[in-house]
C-alpha cells in the first residue's frame, strides 16, 4: 500500500494519515465497514461508517489509478521513449484523465495520417513550417516530393505536414489541460429538438431549445436531456464559445493553442498554413475529444448525484419507524380481482389469508366487512396495513367504516406497496411461502413492512422500492454497490434478532454471506432457537472471522447471557465483567441501572485492547441494551372525502407522507393515488440548496394544494401554508444569500422560475414521476 495514497485520502477526508493507514489495513484484512466503524474505533481514531465508505471507494479508485500508471510506464519503457521528465509527470498525475492525456502520444494505435506522413519523410517539413514562419510553404514543400511514397505534389506534402502537427497538438497533455480548464468554466451544453419530433417528444419540451453551462447542469436535468437524446428526441452538443456571436470565425480555444506554443500569427509566409493547422486541430480533433469527455464527465456527475439521492431516500425508508411486534392484518386492495388479506402475528408468522370483494363490480360490502371483523377479533389484531395502490382510498374508507360499526380497537395505516408485487413473484417469496398464492404474498409483505420496514424491504431489490431518481439511466453496477452499502449499514445499525430473522435479512449482516445466512436458518430449524451467541460457531461455514464480524450485530433475546441481546461484542464481555466485579454487582444488575452507569468513568476500565471510545459505547449500551436507532412510530391521517385528484381544490391544507425526495423538491403522498410535488422553493420560507435540509422520505407533513391538473394528474403543493394559490411565492430566492442566488440564464431561468412557482415541474418532473410509477 502506497503511503502517498493514504496521505492523499487523509487530506481529502480531513483526518490523520495514521487513521487512514489503520483503516486500510483493517479493510485489507477482510473486515467489513460496519464492524470497523462500530468495534475498531480505537484503531481508526473513530472513523464513522460514512468516512469509511468514502475511504474505501477512494482507495479503490487510487489503486486502479496506480495500476494503470504502472501499465503505462511499462508500455512507454518498452517503446524506449520513457524520459525522466515524462516519468515524473506520469507519477504526479492525480487523475485517470491526466494519466491518459500523458499516454496519448505513446498509446498503440492504428496507423494515422500523421504517422504515414512521418514515414514518408515529411516531419522536417512540418517542423520548419511550424517553427519558422518566414518559410514559403509551396517552395519548401517542393523539396519533399516523392511519388513512390505517395507525395505526388506540394498539396500532398503540405497536407501530410499539417497532419503531423495536428496530432502533436491533439496529444499535448499540458495543452489539453488548459483547454479543459477553459471549457469547464465557459462551455455550454446545447440541447435542440430533433426536427419533426416535437409532438412525439412533448415530455422533453423544456429542452427543445435549451442552453446551459455544461459544468453546472444539475443531475436531474442532465439525465433528462441524456434520456431525451437516447430516445431520439433531442440532440446534444457543446458550444465552446457561448459569449461569441454566432458565425464567429475563430474559437477562443484556437487562441489558447496559439498562446501555448508562443505563436503570433501575422502575415508571414507560413502563417496561413499555421493558422489552418491550429483551426483544424481544434475543430477536427481536440473539440470532438473534449465534447465527448465533458459530456461523459457531466453524465458521471449526474449519475453520482442521482445515486446519492436514491441512497439517501432508501436509507430514510429503511430506517422508518417500525410499528413493532404487534398482530397485523395486511390488506392489498383491488377491484375486479378483490382485495387480498393476510393476518400475521407479532413475529410476522402468517396466521390466515382471505380474499374479499367490497368494491365494484362484485360489491360484497357487508360480507367483506364480516370477514375482516371476524379476523380482527379472532387473532387480536392491533393494526391494519392498507397498501396504497389501486382502490386504496376506497379500501381505507371501507376499513374506517368497519372499525366504527364494529367498535374495533384497531388502528389503520396506509403503507407503501412499492416493490410488493416484485417480491411476491420472486424466488425468495416462493421459497418462503411455497403453498401461498402469489397475490396473497403481497398482503403478507404489506403487513410485515408495517411491523418492521427494514426486515421486509431487504427482501426486495432496492431499485424496485420506488425512491430513485432516474435509476434506470445510471450505471447499474455503481448503483447496486451503493445501495447494497446503504442496506448493510442500516441493517447493522439496527441489529438483527437471530431467532426470527429471514435469510434475506441475515445476508445483510456484516460478515455473513447468503450461504451462511441460510445455514443459520437451517440450524435454527433443526435445533431450535439459539440460546447464546457462542452457539453460532456451530453453524456450518461460520468460522472465526465471520463470527468476529457478525456477532455484535446479531441479537439473542431472552438468552442465557443478557449481553447477547445487546450490541456489546462478545470480545468485550470481559470489560463488562470487570465493571460488575469492581462495583460488586452482577452483569444482569448492571443493565438498565441508569443512575449507576452514568456515574462511571470509562477511563477506569480501559486496557490494552479496549480504549475510552469502546468502553464509553459499552456503558451506553448497558444503559439501553439493544436500543433501536429508528424514530417513534407515527402515522399520517388522510382527509376524508379526498380520494382522487379530481377531489382536490387549490387552497386545501392536507396531511401527507413524503414518499420521495429529489434535487428539485419532495413528492408527497396525500392519499389520491398520485403524489404531489413540493418544489424546493415551496418547502420553507428560508433558502435551501438541498431539499433534504427540510424533509426526508417517510416524514409526515402538512401541505397546501397550490395547483391541480386533473388531465395530466399533476399536483402542485406547498409546505409554506401562508402561500396562496396563484400568487407569486418566490420569497425564497429574494431571501437567499447573495452568493447563492445564481440561477440558470436566459429562457432556462424563466422556465425554471415558472415551473418552481407552480411546483408542477418541467420534463424532469414528469420523467421522474413516470419512472417512480
Residue, then its C-alpha position, 0 to 999 in steps of 0.5 A: x500500500x502506497x503511503x502517498x495514497x493514504x496521505x492523499x485520502x487523509x487530506x481529502x477526508x480531513x483526518x490523520x494519515x495514521x487513521x487512514x493507514x489503520x483503516x486500510x489495513x483493517x479493510x485489507x484484512x477482510x473486515x467489513x465497514x460496519x464492524x470497523x466503524x462500530x468495534x475498531x474505533x480505537x484503531x481508526x481514531x473513530x472513523x464513522x461508517x460514512x468516512x469509511x465508505x468514502x475511504x474505501x471507494x477512494x482507495x479503490x479508485x487510487x489503486x486502479x489509478x496506480x495500476x494503470x500508471x504502472x501499465x503505462x510506464x511499462x508500455x512507454x519503457x518498452x517503446x524506449x521513449x520513457x524520459x525522466x521528465x515524462x516519468x515524473x509527470x506520469x507519477x504526479x498525475x492525480x487523475x485517470x484523465x491526466x494519466x491518459x492525456x500523458x499516454x496519448x502520444x505513446x498509446x498503440x494505435x492504428x496507423x494515422x495520417x500523421x504517422x504515414x506522413x512521418x514515414x514518408x519523410x515529411x516531419x522536417x517539413x512540418x517542423x520548419x513550417x511550424x517553427x519558422x514562419x518566414x518559410x514559403x510553404x509551396x517552395x519548401x514543400x517542393x523539396x519533399x516530393x516523392x511519388x513512390x511514397x505517395x507525395x505526388x505534389x506540394x498539396x500532398x506534402x503540405x497536407x501530410x505536414x499539417x497532419x503531423x502537427x495536428x496530432x502533436x497538438x491533439x496529444x499535448x497533455x499540458x495543452x489539453x489541460x488548459x483547454x479543459x480548464x477553459x471549457x469547464x468554466x465557459x462551455x455550454x451544453x446545447x440541447x435542440x429538438x430533433x426536427x419533426x419530433x416535437x409532438x412525439x417528444x412533448x415530455x422533453x419540451x423544456x429542452x427543445x431549445x435549451x442552453x446551459x453551462x455544461x459544468x453546472x447542469x444539475x443531475x436531474x436535468x442532465x439525465x433528462x436531456x441524456x434520456x431525451x437524446x437516447x430516445x431520439x428526441x433531442x440532440x446534444x452538443x457543446x458550444x465552446x464559445x457561448x459569449x461569441x456571436x454566432x458565425x464567429x470565425x475563430x474559437x477562443x480555444x484556437x487562441x489558447x493553442x496559439x498562446x501555448x506554443x508562443x505563436x503570433x500569427x501575422x502575415x508571414x509566409x507560413x502563417x496561413x498554413x499555421x493558422x489552418x493547422x491550429x483551426x483544424x486541430x481544434x475543430x477536427x480533433x481536440x473539440x470532438x475529444x473534449x465534447x465527448x469527455x465533458x459530456x461523459x464527465x457531466x453524465x458521471x456527475x449526474x449519475x453520482x448525484x442521482x445515486x446519492x439521492x436514491x441512497x439517501x431516500x432508501x436509507x430514510x425508508x429503511x430506517x422508518x419507524x417500525x410499528x413493532x411486534x404487534x398482530x397485523x392484518x395486511x390488506x392489498x386492495x383491488x377491484x375486479x380481482x378483490x382485495x387480498x388479506x393476510x393476518x400475521x402475528x407479532x413475529x410476522x408468522x402468517x396466521x390466515x389469508x382471505x380474499x374479499x370483494x367490497x368494491x365494484x363490480x362484485x360489491x360484497x360490502x357487508x360480507x367483506x366487512x364480516x370477514x375482516x371483523x371476524x379476523x380482527x377479533x379472532x387473532x387480536x389484531x392491533x393494526x391494519x396495513x392498507x397498501x396504497x395502490x389501486x382502490x386504496x382510498x376506497x379500501x381505507x374508507x371501507x376499513x374506517x367504516x368497519x372499525x366504527x360499526x364494529x367498535x374495533x380497537x384497531x388502528x389503520x395505516x396506509x403503507x407503501x406497496x412499492x416493490x410488493x408485487x416484485x417480491x411476491x413473484x420472486x424466488x425468495x417469496x416462493x421459497x418462503x411461502x411455497x403453498x401461498x398464492x402469489x397475490x396473497x404474498x403481497x398482503x403478507x409483505x404489506x403487513x410485515x413492512x408495517x411491523x418492521x420496514x427494514x426486515x421486509x424491504x431487504x427482501x426486495x431489490x432496492x431499485x424496485x422500492x420506488x425512491x430513485x431518481x432516474x435509476x434506470x439511466x445510471x450505471x447499474x453496477x455503481x448503483x447496486x454497490x451503493x445501495x447494497x452499502x446503504x442496506x448493510x449499514x442500516x441493517x447493522x445499525x439496527x441489529x438483527x434478532x437471530x431467532x426470527x430473522x429471514x435469510x434475506x435479512x441475515x445476508x445483510x449482516x456484516x460478515x455473513x454471506x447468503x450461504x451462511x445466512x441460510x445455514x443459520x436458518x437451517x440450524x435454527x430449524x433443526x435445533x431450535x432457537x439459539x440460546x447464546x451467541x457462542x452457539x453460532x460457531x456451530x453453524x456450518x461455514x461460520x468460522x472465526x472471522x465471520x463470527x468476529x464480524x457478525x456477532x455484535x450485530x446479531x441479537x439473542x433475546x431472552x438468552x442465557x447471557x443478557x449481553x447477547x441481546x445487546x450490541x456489546x461484542x462478545x470480545x468485550x464481555x470481559x470489560x463488562x465483567x470487570x465493571x460488575x466485579x469492581x462495583x460488586x454487582x452482577x452483569x444482569x444488575x448492571x443493565x438498565x441501572x441508569x443512575x449507576x452507569x452514568x456515574x462511571x468513568x470509562x477511563x477506569x476500565x480501559x486496557x490494552x485492547x479496549x480504549x475510552x471510545x469502546x468502553x464509553x459505547x459499552x456503558x451506553x449500551x448497558x444503559x439501553x441494551x439493544x436500543x433501536x436507532x429508528x424514530x417513534x412510530x407515527x402515522x399520517x391521517x388522510x382527509x376524508x372525502x379526498x380520494x382522487x385528484x379530481x377531489x382536490x381544490x387549490x387552497x386545501x391544507x392536507x396531511x401527507x407522507x413524503x414518499x420521495x425526495x429529489x434535487x428539485x423538491x419532495x413528492x408527497x403522498x396525500x392519499x389520491x393515488x398520485x403524489x404531489x410535488x413540493x418544489x424546493x422553493x415551496x418547502x420553507x420560507x428560508x433558502x435551501x440548496x438541498x431539499x433534504x435540509x427540510x424533509x426526508x422520505x417517510x416524514x409526515x407533513x402538512x401541505x397546501x394544494x397550490x395547483x391541480x391538473x386533473x388531465x395530466x394528474x399533476x399536483x402542485x403543493x406547498x409546505x409554506x401554508x401562508x402561500x396562496x394559490x396563484x400568487x407569486x411565492x418566490x420569497x425564497x430566492x429574494x431571501x437567499x444569500x447573495x452568493x447563492x442566488x445564481x440561477x440558470x440564464x436566459x429562457x432556462x431561468x424563466x422556465x425554471x422560475x415558472x415551473x418552481x412557482x407552480x411546483x408542477x415541474x418541467x420534463x424532469x418532473x414528469x420523467x421522474x414521476x413516470x419512472x417512480x410509477 
